Amino acid sequence: MTLTRAHARRWLDRWDRQQEGYMPSREARFDTLVDAVAETAGRADPLVLDLGCGPGSLGARLGERLPGAAVVGIDTDPLLMALGAAAYDGIRFVDADLRVEGWSAVAGLPRPADAAVSTTALHWLPEEALTALYRELASVLRPGGVFLNGDHLASAEGTRLAALERALAVRATERRFPEGRPEDWAAWWAAVEEDPVLTDLHADRERRRAMAAHHGFESLHLETHVTALAKAGFTEIGTLWQEGDDRLLCAFLPE
Ligand SMILES: C[S@@+](CC[C@H](N)C(=O)[O-])C[C@H]1O[C@@H](n2cnc3c(N)ncnc32)[C@H](O)[C@@H]1O
C-alpha cells in the first residue's frame, strides 16, 4: 500500500496535536524560532540543519516562511522521516544517529550551515553525547552561525524557579486544552501500529529500536545545555522565548 501525501498529512496533523499536548504553545515557539533564523541567517537562501527533525514539522514551517532556505533534517526514525518526505516538499532527510560521531559527514553538506535548529529532540541525549554533538555542530556551522533549540529545559532541580516553571506549564496546558489533553505519545504510536499503510515502516522502526541503546530523558536541564554549548565553543547563550520550562535557547559561534 502506498503512502500518499494526503494520508501522511493526516498523520502529521495528528502528530502536531499530540505534540501540543506537551508544548501548548508549540506553534508560537516555531514562529519565534523561524523569526530568529530569518534575522540571523544573513542571506535569503540559508542552509539550515534540523537536528532530530522527526517528520519535519519545523522544516515545513521554515520552508513556508523562508522559501529560499535549504533544510537538511537529521533523524534516525524511518517512519517519521517517511511521513515527512511524503507530506512536505523541500526538506532533505538524512538518516543518521546524532550520538554517533561523523553524523555531519553523513549529511554531506555542500557548505558550512548558516543556522542549526532543533525542537523537542536533544533531551534524549546523555550529557557526554550532547557535548560531542555540539562540538561536531560547531565544526559545520559558519563563523557567527546560530544554534536555536526549542525544548523542555528546566531550571535547577529543587529550586522555586523550577517548581514555578512546572506550575506555569500545567496552567498553560489547561488553558490551551480546557476539555482535557489531546492524544499522548503512546496513543499516537499505538494508532500508527494499527495502520496497514505503515506496517513495513513500523517494523523497520521497531528493529532499529531493538538494536539501539536505550533512549532516556537525559538532558532536560537548561544548565546541561548551556555548559555543553560553552564547552563546544558557543558564546552568547541565552533564552529567546519561554513558557514554563518550555524554552527557546539561542547560542552563537564567534564571528
Ligand atoms: C519528539 S520528536 C520531535 C520531532 C520534531 N523535531 C518535532 O518537533 O516535531 C524527537 C525526535 O528526535 C529524534 N532523535 C532522538 N534521538 C536521536 C538520535 N540519537 N539521533 C537522531 N535523532 C534522534 C527522534 O527519532 C524523534 O524524531
PDBQT file of the ligand as one rigid body, heavy atoms in Angstrom, charges set to zero:
ROOT
HETATM    1  C1  LIG A 301       9.622  14.336  19.980  1.00  0.00    +0.000 C 
HETATM    2  S1  LIG A 301      10.363  14.051  18.434  1.00  0.00    +0.000 S 
HETATM    3  C2  LIG A 301      10.455  15.710  17.786  1.00  0.00    +0.000 C 
HETATM    4  C3  LIG A 301      10.494  15.749  16.297  1.00  0.00    +0.000 C 
HETATM    5  C4  LIG A 301      10.457  17.142  15.665  1.00  0.00    +0.000 C 
HETATM    6  N1  LIG A 301      11.687  17.857  15.886  1.00  0.00    +0.000 N 
HETATM    7  C5  LIG A 301       9.264  17.954  16.145  1.00  0.00    +0.000 C 
HETATM    8  O1  LIG A 301       9.466  18.977  16.789  1.00  0.00    +0.000 OA
HETATM    9  O2  LIG A 301       8.130  17.561  15.860  1.00  0.00    +0.000 OA
HETATM   10  C6  LIG A 301      12.067  13.667  18.849  1.00  0.00    +0.000 C 
HETATM   11  C7  LIG A 301      12.886  13.251  17.639  1.00  0.00    +0.000 C 
HETATM   12  O3  LIG A 301      14.257  13.118  17.999  1.00  0.00    +0.000 OA
HETATM   13  C8  LIG A 301      14.788  12.026  17.272  1.00  0.00    +0.000 C 
HETATM   14  N2  LIG A 301      16.005  11.515  17.914  1.00  0.00    +0.000 N 
HETATM   15  C9  LIG A 301      16.145  11.089  19.190  1.00  0.00    +0.000 A 
HETATM   16  N3  LIG A 301      17.382  10.637  19.404  1.00  0.00    +0.000 NA
HETATM   17  C10 LIG A 301      18.055  10.788  18.218  1.00  0.00    +0.000 A 
HETATM   18  C11 LIG A 301      19.389  10.492  17.800  1.00  0.00    +0.000 A 
HETATM   19  N4  LIG A 301      20.268   9.954  18.629  1.00  0.00    +0.000 N 
HETATM   20  N5  LIG A 301      19.725  10.780  16.511  1.00  0.00    +0.000 NA
HETATM   21  C12 LIG A 301      18.824  11.319  15.651  1.00  0.00    +0.000 A 
HETATM   22  N6  LIG A 301      17.557  11.619  16.001  1.00  0.00    +0.000 NA
HETATM   23  C13 LIG A 301      17.177  11.356  17.269  1.00  0.00    +0.000 A 
HETATM   24  C14 LIG A 301      13.653  11.012  17.310  1.00  0.00    +0.000 C 
HETATM   25  O4  LIG A 301      13.815   9.991  16.323  1.00  0.00    +0.000 OA
HETATM   26  C15 LIG A 301      12.447  11.905  17.068  1.00  0.00    +0.000 C 
HETATM   27  O5  LIG A 301      12.166  12.054  15.712  1.00  0.00    +0.000 OA
ENDROOT
TORSDOF 0
